[in-house]
Amino acid sequence: MSLALRSSLWVAAQFALIALMLAWPGHWRVGLPAQLLGAAALALAAWVLSHNRPGNFNVRPQPKPGARLVLGGPYRFMRHPMYSSLLLGMAAVAAADPDPARLASWLALCLVLLGKSSLEERLLMQRWPEYAEYRARTGRFMPRLRRAR
């Protein structure tokens, strides 16, 4: 399977699951947990966009031609903060109406983003050899907990 096709399938699965979560009928109750998750998602997304401009990142797992590797801001703590923001936002949707189908879709979205990020990381290591060291010390979707010395 070609890289372009694999990439397109990951993106299609991601957007299909987001659409399913948003369109699934239910009884929305936007309580405090959903509000806090949504606020965290928006804050993280704003922080990401302040360090990695939209022209630099790609919805597809391949780095754009001319892209630069960003290691500051939220990327100092996690390798895929925009995916983390998306997962927080969709967790807010699931918390607003915790229907089993919506929760299952959120778990499937976690798996899709795990697969998509794995492909992306292989491509990032090919493009930027220093990415391997960065990957070894930085969490994928959440900051790594450091042991006290």
DAGIGI-V975478 format. One record per helix or strand. SS is the DSSP state (A for helix, B for strand). FROM is the first residue (numbers start at 1). TO is the last residue. If there is no record, write none. Layout:
# DAGIGI-V975478
ss=SS from=FROM to=TO
ss=SS from=FROM to=TO
This chain:
# DAGIGI-V975478
ss=A from=3 to=23
ss=A from=32 to=51
ss=A from=73 to=76
ss=B from=78 to=78
ss=A from=81 to=96
ss=A from=100 to=127
ss=A from=131 to=137
ss=B from=139 to=139
